[in-house]
Amino acid sequence: MLNSFGPLHFGTFWGLPSRIFYVFVGLAPLILFITGFVMWRYRYRAKTVVSDSTIQMSHSGRN
């Protein structure tokens, strides 16, 4: 029973296609992290630009 999990663990049951598939599955969390960080950074920058412009507008209205 346990010997049947060896090929699954090492990716040898489909040969090279399963190893390539394992590489993509292994890199998926990294890709998701990078894209999530980029999306967060653009959203954070947009909030700071909007808040900076509202601060400038409020200061210009007082003068």
Legacy VTK file of the C-alpha trace (Angstrom):
# vtk DataFile Version 3.0
C-alpha trace
ASCII
DATASET POLYDATA
POINTS 63 float
0.000 0.000 0.000
2.657 2.529 1.001
4.824 1.593 -1.963
2.124 2.894 -4.290
2.622 6.444 -2.930
6.280 6.579 -3.964
5.645 7.384 -7.625
3.005 9.920 -6.614
5.406 11.628 -4.221
8.296 11.832 -6.670
6.149 12.621 -9.713
7.201 9.594 -11.702
3.748 8.077 -12.321
3.133 10.193 -15.464
6.782 10.789 -16.198
7.932 14.232 -17.282
4.420 15.785 -17.620
3.677 15.135 -13.938
6.975 16.724 -12.896
6.234 19.807 -15.001
2.745 19.942 -13.483
4.252 19.715 -9.980
6.541 22.658 -10.750
3.584 24.832 -11.750
1.579 23.746 -8.721
4.571 24.477 -6.507
5.032 27.961 -7.964
1.335 28.864 -7.743
1.502 30.225 -4.140
4.432 32.452 -5.068
2.622 33.791 -8.125
-0.524 34.418 -6.077
1.511 36.227 -3.408
3.241 38.459 -5.969
0.031 39.364 -7.813
-1.776 40.005 -4.527
1.038 42.264 -3.327
1.030 44.229 -6.582
-2.742 44.698 -6.392
-2.491 45.812 -2.755
0.313 48.268 -3.585
-1.676 49.925 -6.367
-4.719 50.159 -4.119
-2.647 51.602 -1.253
-1.054 54.170 -3.584
-4.470 55.216 -4.882
-5.711 55.793 -1.332
-2.677 57.907 -0.415
-2.985 59.979 -3.612
-6.664 60.632 -2.911
-5.996 61.541 0.725
-3.086 63.814 -0.255
-5.223 65.644 -2.813
-8.054 66.126 -0.301
-5.583 67.499 2.236
-4.198 69.912 -0.345
-7.702 70.986 -1.360
-8.695 71.611 2.244
-5.586 73.714 2.865
-6.078 75.721 -0.344
-9.663 76.533 0.672
-8.509 78.153 3.927
-6.151 80.617 2.245
LINES 1 64
63 0 1 2 3 4 5 6 7 8 9 10 11 12 13 14 15 16 17 18 19 20 21 22 23 24 25 26 27 28 29 30 31 32 33 34 35 36 37 38 39 40 41 42 43 44 45 46 47 48 49 50 51 52 53 54 55 56 57 58 59 60 61 62
